[in-house]
């Protein structure tokens, strides 16, 4: 645990609070894409990726999680219409206590990610993802009033897993994104095997994640743009494993994980992020679980 990075995480949480959780996450995508581009071009983009995109500056477990917690607190105090609002910059509230909550949860996120990273689970999962989930659960239990899975007040049975047309849509969405991600990876690995082995394969999934995170700028501005980073990241990771195990056509593994990511995201959204007064992030839930599965497959298939 780096004490300087720990101190910086307090500021990172405040960034997520004043900026808003979603805008901060979009900037995570910008920096992730920039860092991977530098690395693939032959430079050293690791400090951009590790210290900026996924570190104490705008790391999701710090800035996004801090913004989520600050919104939940502001909602509890009546300063925000809904504590589940992750799109609004909280700077407009002019409330120092809201910013301080963001800072505290930024530190909390840094500590949780560091501790999990020291366990056997650490190398297998996505540390920002699992930390975002834990932080969101803590924020709801501390500031929320709707319980872990929300309070359903409608008529008829509650929807946990979407069926019918929505189910088919999620399969098509996940499969389509998975095909694009996976077979672009396959094409690169086949046409430029040396570059793929040297730099691209190690950065490919993060590059896909960055692209997906940046598209949320359309969500931020009011368009019906879905979050897709829980589809693109697992798909990219799985495609890399499939290619390493079976060659270019092994990238089809990424399509499977694209579909799984879409369906799990829907399930976690219905379960933890509906009928509620704070935000528990469905993509983060999906990412940390599927990353574990991909990691175990990598060990089994590639070694």
C-alpha distance (Angstrom), angle and dihedral (degrees) to the residues before:
residue distance angle dihedral
X1 . . .
X2 3.80 . .
X3 3.80 110.5 .
X4 3.81 91.6 -154.9
X5 3.80 91.9 52.7
X6 3.80 88.8 46.2
X7 3.81 90.7 55.1
X8 3.80 90.0 45.8
X9 3.81 89.7 53.6
X10 3.80 89.5 66.9
X11 3.78 88.5 59.4
X12 3.80 90.8 43.9
X13 3.79 89.8 56.1
X14 3.79 90.1 50.9
X15 3.81 89.1 51.0
X16 3.80 89.0 55.1
X17 3.80 90.6 48.9
X18 3.79 100.2 48.1
X19 3.79 93.2 39.0
X20 3.79 97.2 39.7
X21 3.79 125.8 -111.3
X22 3.80 97.1 -95.5
X23 3.82 97.1 46.7
X24 3.82 89.0 49.1
X25 3.79 90.1 51.0
X26 3.79 91.4 50.9
X27 3.80 88.2 56.3
X28 3.80 88.0 51.1
X29 3.79 86.2 60.2
X30 3.80 92.6 48.6
X31 3.80 92.1 52.6
X32 3.82 93.3 42.4
X33 3.79 91.0 53.3
X34 3.80 91.9 45.2
X35 3.80 92.6 49.5
X36 3.78 94.5 49.0
X37 3.80 91.1 46.7
X38 3.80 90.3 54.1
X39 3.81 91.4 48.1
X40 3.80 94.3 48.0
X41 3.81 89.7 48.3
X42 3.80 89.1 57.9
X43 3.79 100.4 -97.5
X44 3.77 130.6 112.1
X45 3.77 107.1 -92.9
X46 3.79 94.5 157.5
X47 3.80 94.9 101.7
X48 3.82 90.5 53.0
X49 3.80 91.0 49.5
X50 3.80 99.9 39.1
X51 3.80 103.0 33.3
X52 3.80 101.9 29.9
X53 3.81 112.5 23.4
X54 3.80 97.0 33.3
X55 3.78 100.2 15.3
X56 3.77 136.5 75.5
X57 3.80 94.9 -58.4
X58 3.81 104.3 65.2
X59 3.80 102.6 -21.6
X60 3.83 107.9 152.5
X61 3.81 91.9 -124.1
X62 3.80 88.7 55.4
X63 3.82 113.0 28.3
X64 3.81 100.1 24.8
X65 3.80 92.3 40.5
X66 3.80 90.4 46.1
X67 3.79 90.6 51.7
X68 3.80 91.5 48.5
X69 3.80 92.3 51.4
X70 3.80 92.9 44.8
X71 3.81 90.4 52.6
X72 3.81 91.0 48.7
X73 3.81 89.8 51.3
X74 3.80 92.7 46.2
X75 3.79 90.0 50.4
X76 3.81 91.6 50.4
X77 3.81 90.2 51.1
X78 3.81 92.7 48.4
X79 3.79 93.0 -114.6
X80 3.81 92.9 115.6
X81 3.79 127.2 42.9
X82 3.79 91.6 -129.6
X83 3.77 129.2 15.5
X84 3.80 87.1 -149.2
X85 3.82 91.2 65.5
X86 3.80 104.8 115.4
X87 3.80 96.1 161.6
X88 3.80 101.5 64.4
X89 3.81 118.1 87.9
X90 3.79 104.7 -123.6
X91 3.79 91.6 -148.8
X92 3.79 86.5 90.6
X93 3.80 90.4 67.7
X94 3.80 91.9 64.3
X95 3.81 88.6 -147.5
X96 3.82 117.6 142.5
X97 3.80 91.9 -167.1
X98 3.81 89.9 60.9
X99 3.80 90.5 53.5
X100 3.79 91.6 47.5
X101 3.81 91.0 54.1
X102 3.80 87.9 53.9
X103 3.80 89.9 51.4
X104 3.80 93.5 49.3
X105 3.79 91.5 50.9
X106 3.80 89.9 47.1
X107 3.81 88.3 59.2
X108 3.80 90.1 43.6
X109 3.80 90.1 53.2
X110 3.79 92.6 50.5
X111 3.80 92.2 50.3
X112 3.81 94.6 46.1
X113 3.81 93.4 48.6
X114 3.80 91.2 47.6
X115 3.80 93.4 49.6
X116 3.80 94.3 46.7
X117 3.80 88.4 47.6
X118 3.80 88.4 60.2
X119 3.82 92.9 56.7
X120 3.83 128.1 77.5
X121 3.81 87.5 -101.5
X122 3.81 91.9 61.3
X123 3.83 99.7 79.2
X124 3.80 91.4 43.3
X125 3.78 102.5 53.1
X126 3.79 141.6 46.8
X127 3.80 104.1 -94.2
X128 3.83 97.2 -159.8
X129 3.81 90.0 47.7
X130 3.80 97.9 51.0
X131 3.80 90.6 42.8
X132 3.81 92.6 51.8
X133 3.80 88.1 54.4
X134 3.80 94.1 48.4
X135 3.80 92.0 45.6
X136 3.80 91.9 48.6
X137 3.81 91.4 50.5
X138 3.81 91.6 49.4
X139 3.81 91.4 48.2
X140 3.80 91.4 51.4
X141 3.79 94.0 47.6
X142 3.81 91.3 47.7
X143 3.82 101.2 39.6
X144 3.80 106.5 15.3
X145 3.78 131.1 85.6
X146 3.79 101.3 -163.0
X147 3.80 101.2 73.7
X148 3.76 129.8 -124.2
X149 3.81 97.1 -56.6
X150 3.80 98.4 29.3
X151 3.79 130.9 -112.9
X152 3.78 113.8 -79.3
X153 3.82 112.2 -152.7
X154 3.79 100.4 167.5
X155 3.79 130.1 106.0
X156 3.78 122.4 -93.8
X157 3.81 127.8 13.9
X158 3.75 118.7 -27.7
X159 3.82 118.2 -111.9
X160 3.79 112.7 -115.6
X161 3.79 100.5 158.3
X162 3.79 118.3 23.8
X163 3.78 116.1 -122.3
X164 3.79 137.1 -176.0
X165 3.78 118.8 25.2
X166 3.80 92.9 -5.7
X167 3.80 90.9 56.0
X168 3.80 91.1 50.1
X169 3.80 90.5 47.0
X170 3.80 91.4 52.7
X171 3.80 91.3 50.1
X172 3.81 91.6 49.7
X173 3.81 92.3 45.2
X174 3.80 94.0 48.5
X175 3.78 93.2 41.7
X176 3.79 93.6 48.0
X177 3.79 93.9 49.3
X178 3.79 89.8 43.0
X179 3.80 91.6 53.3
X180 3.80 92.2 50.7
X181 3.80 93.9 46.7
X182 3.80 96.2 41.8
X183 3.75 101.3 44.4
X184 3.79 94.5 42.7
X185 3.81 84.0 57.0
X186 3.80 90.0 47.7
X187 3.80 92.3 49.7
X188 3.80 92.2 50.1
X189 3.80 92.9 47.2
X190 3.80 90.5 51.2
X191 3.80 99.3 43.2
X192 3.82 98.0 37.8
X193 3.82 106.8 23.3
X194 3.80 95.6 161.2
X195 3.81 94.1 51.7
X196 3.79 90.3 43.5
X197 3.79 92.2 53.5
X198 3.81 94.8 41.1
X199 3.81 103.9 47.1
X200 3.79 117.6 -23.5
X201 3.81 100.8 66.5
X202 3.80 92.0 53.6
X203 3.80 92.6 50.9
X204 3.78 101.6 33.5
X205 3.82 100.0 93.6
X206 3.81 93.2 45.3
X207 3.80 89.3 49.5
X208 3.82 89.7 53.4
X209 3.80 89.8 47.6
X210 3.80 90.7 51.8
X211 3.78 92.1 50.7
X212 3.81 91.7 50.0
X213 3.81 92.9 47.4
X214 3.80 91.8 51.8
X215 3.82 91.8 53.4
X216 3.81 87.2 65.2
X217 3.79 86.8 78.5
X218 3.80 84.7 81.8
X219 3.81 89.4 53.7
X220 3.79 89.2 49.6
X221 3.79 90.8 54.2
X222 3.80 94.3 50.7
X223 3.79 105.0 -93.5
X224 3.81 122.0 135.1
X225 3.80 91.8 -108.9
X226 3.81 115.1 148.7
X227 3.76 124.9 -141.6
X228 3.80 107.5 -105.1
X229 3.81 105.2 170.5
X230 3.83 89.2 99.8
X231 3.80 86.6 59.1
X232 3.79 101.0 40.1
X233 3.80 99.2 44.3
X234 3.83 98.1 50.9
X235 3.80 89.8 40.0
X236 3.80 91.2 52.9
X237 3.79 93.0 46.5
X238 3.81 92.2 48.4
X239 3.80 93.2 46.3
X240 3.80 90.7 54.7
X241 3.81 90.3 50.9
X242 3.81 92.2 46.8
X243 3.79 92.3 50.2
X244 3.80 91.7 48.5
X245 3.80 91.0 50.2
X246 3.81 103.3 39.5
X247 3.80 109.1 8.2
X248 3.83 129.3 -108.3
X249 3.80 95.8 -30.5
X250 3.77 89.8 53.8
X251 3.79 84.2 76.5
X252 3.80 85.3 87.5
X253 3.79 85.3 85.9
X254 3.78 86.3 73.4
X255 3.80 91.1 59.1
X256 3.80 90.0 56.1
X257 3.79 90.9 52.1
X258 3.79 91.5 45.7
X259 3.80 89.2 59.3
X260 3.81 92.1 43.4
X261 3.80 90.2 50.4
X262 3.79 92.2 52.2
X263 3.81 94.0 48.0
X264 3.80 95.3 44.3
X265 3.79 91.1 47.6
X266 3.80 88.8 55.4
X267 3.80 91.9 48.1
X268 3.80 94.7 49.1
X269 3.80 90.9 44.9
X270 3.80 91.2 54.8
X271 3.79 92.6 42.6
X272 3.79 105.1 43.4
X273 3.78 107.7 11.8
X274 3.79 105.8 47.5
X275 3.82 129.8 79.6
X276 3.79 88.4 15.3
X277 3.80 142.7 117.3
X278 3.81 100.4 -136.1
X279 3.79 137.7 37.5
X280 3.80 125.0 -97.5
X281 3.78 104.8 177.3
X282 3.85 115.5 -120.0
X283 3.84 94.7 -166.9
X284 3.81 91.3 52.8
X285 3.81 90.3 51.4
X286 3.79 90.0 50.5
X287 3.79 95.4 45.2
X288 3.79 97.8 50.6
X289 3.81 93.0 47.4
X290 3.80 96.7 45.3
X291 3.80 91.4 44.2
X292 3.80 88.3 59.9
X293 3.80 90.6 51.3
X294 3.81 92.6 48.1
X295 3.80 91.0 47.3
X296 3.79 91.3 53.1
X297 3.80 90.5 48.0
X298 3.80 89.9 50.2
X299 3.79 90.5 53.5
X300 3.79 91.7 47.3
X301 3.80 98.0 43.6
X302 3.81 104.8 29.8
X303 3.77 105.7 18.0
